[in-house]
Amino acid sequence: MPREWDNADGPLESDLDRFGDDDDADEPDAFCGECGGAVHHFVDRCPHCGAWITPRHSRGRSSIVIAVVLVALMALLAIRWAR
C-alpha cells in the first residue's frame, strides 16, 4: 500500500485544498513605476523597460512628523524670544 507522501504524480489533493493551487502564479501582480508594465512582485527589474523595481513608501507620514517638529521648534523659539 503506497504511503500518502509517495505520490509521484504531483501534489496531493489534500495539499491543494489546504494550500491552494498556483493557477494565478503566472499572472503579474504589480506594475512598473517607470513604464507601467505588469510585473511579478518578486522581480528586481522590469522586463519591459529594465528599470529597477523598488518598493514605494508613503511619504505622507514623514512629512507630517517634520511639520510637527518644525512648528514645535518655532513655538519654543517664539516663547523664548517673548521673555
Wavefront OBJ file of the C-alpha trace (Angstrom):
o trace
v 0.000 0.000 0.000
v 1.576 3.327 -1.031
v 2.016 5.964 1.596
v 0.348 9.348 1.087
v 3.669 11.162 0.621
v 4.879 8.680 -2.005
v 2.631 10.211 -4.675
v 4.952 10.875 -7.645
v 2.099 12.119 -9.850
v 2.021 15.633 -8.374
v 0.605 17.354 -5.329
v -1.883 15.597 -3.137
v -5.494 16.669 -3.288
v -5.380 17.395 0.445
v -2.416 19.742 -0.076
v -4.213 21.591 -2.852
v -7.233 22.015 -0.610
v -5.062 23.238 2.239
v -2.612 25.487 0.394
v -4.479 26.190 -2.820
v -3.147 25.766 -6.299
v -0.991 28.293 -8.082
v -3.163 28.818 -11.158
v -2.659 32.581 -10.845
v 1.099 32.366 -10.125
v 1.918 33.155 -13.742
v -0.102 36.376 -13.731
v 1.703 39.613 -12.809
v 0.583 41.254 -9.588
v 2.369 44.622 -9.636
v 3.227 47.420 -12.036
v 6.485 49.121 -13.004
v 6.761 52.673 -11.713
v 8.557 53.815 -14.866
v 6.683 52.295 -17.807
v 3.576 50.926 -16.085
v 4.222 47.418 -17.400
v 2.844 44.475 -15.441
v 5.491 42.684 -13.354
v 5.634 39.983 -10.699
v 6.171 41.095 -7.113
v 9.415 39.112 -6.832
v 11.349 40.651 -9.759
v 14.140 43.187 -9.291
v 13.982 44.750 -12.764
v 11.130 45.462 -15.133
v 11.256 43.028 -18.080
v 9.770 45.727 -20.338
v 11.972 48.789 -19.737
v 14.761 47.469 -17.466
v 14.027 49.907 -14.627
v 14.764 48.733 -11.093
v 11.645 47.816 -9.155
v 11.729 49.441 -5.721
v 9.064 49.372 -3.033
v 7.047 52.534 -2.640
v 6.907 54.014 0.804
v 4.345 56.517 1.920
v 5.922 59.916 2.370
v 2.815 61.409 3.937
v 3.600 60.353 7.486
v 7.202 61.591 7.440
v 6.042 64.960 6.083
v 3.585 65.305 8.946
v 6.264 64.446 11.512
v 8.642 67.036 10.045
v 5.898 69.682 10.049
v 5.007 68.991 13.693
v 8.653 69.165 14.757
v 9.170 72.452 12.894
v 6.033 74.005 14.419
v 7.125 72.874 17.900
v 10.599 74.390 17.392
v 9.108 77.650 16.133
v 6.773 77.755 19.147
v 9.695 77.203 21.540
v 11.709 79.936 19.822
v 8.733 82.317 19.979
v 8.237 81.636 23.704
v 11.958 82.137 24.406
v 12.061 85.333 22.315
v 8.983 86.753 24.082
v 10.669 86.667 27.525
l 1 2 3 4 5 6 7 8 9 10 11 12 13 14 15 16 17 18 19 20 21 22 23 24 25 26 27 28 29 30 31 32 33 34 35 36 37 38 39 40 41 42 43 44 45 46 47 48 49 50 51 52 53 54 55 56 57 58 59 60 61 62 63 64 65 66 67 68 69 70 71 72 73 74 75 76 77 78 79 80 81 82 83
